[in-house]
């Protein structure tokens, strides 16, 4: 319990009573204590259901139907960030990133001849392992023990196996292609992928994933700290400063 008051032109809470919550909070409840993506999770959920509704392959329709039955899995996919400190670091970040890759992927598939349904499914599932790799921690987002030990690529394969096991007659070849997209989406071994992309659909997902992650990472870096009105502070991961083009 607290009262809000203004202090040095900022709102602060004057706490009068506090107690520790004994029960385990759900992901939805915990999410209230973290910043949300600028796109808004409700808008992104609508985009997710719209995109999955555009899939025509009956087996992939069944795959996402199976995913939608698993409420806890879906809650984590909708609420967790895409990373703990590089890109899409906010509530709904994983969903925002996955939806963006899927939407761009469907457009690119039309130009490359890639299978749009496989690109869509691969885009939405390429980072699914992060629902078990990333966890809510005191003061921010962090890694689970399982996440540190196995990583989101391995966890993604395990999650996909569990989903497919609930679907009668799911083609083994299609499952292998989706697993390959998960395995190869980082592009090369030094970036964490044990396999390089070996089909058109995997190439599309890899390059768009890389593009979206880096662009959003730079945007978030620039919003967090600018050296002056034109240049960002030095980005250690990308080893560069970034220029903000003046408004025209």
Secondary structure, 3 states (H helix, E strand, C coil): CEEEEEECCEEEEEECCCCCCCCCCCHHHHHHHCCECCCCHHHHHHHHHHHHHCCCCHHHHHHHHHHHHCHHHHHHHHHCCCCCCCCCCCECHHHHHHHHHHHHHHHHHHHHCCCHHHHHHHHHHCCCCHHHHEEEECCEEEECHHHHHHHHHHHHHHHHHHHHHCCCCCCHHHHHHHHHHHHHCCCCHHHCCCCCCCCHHHHHHHHHHHHHHHHHHHHHHHHHCECCCCEECCECCCCECCECCCCC
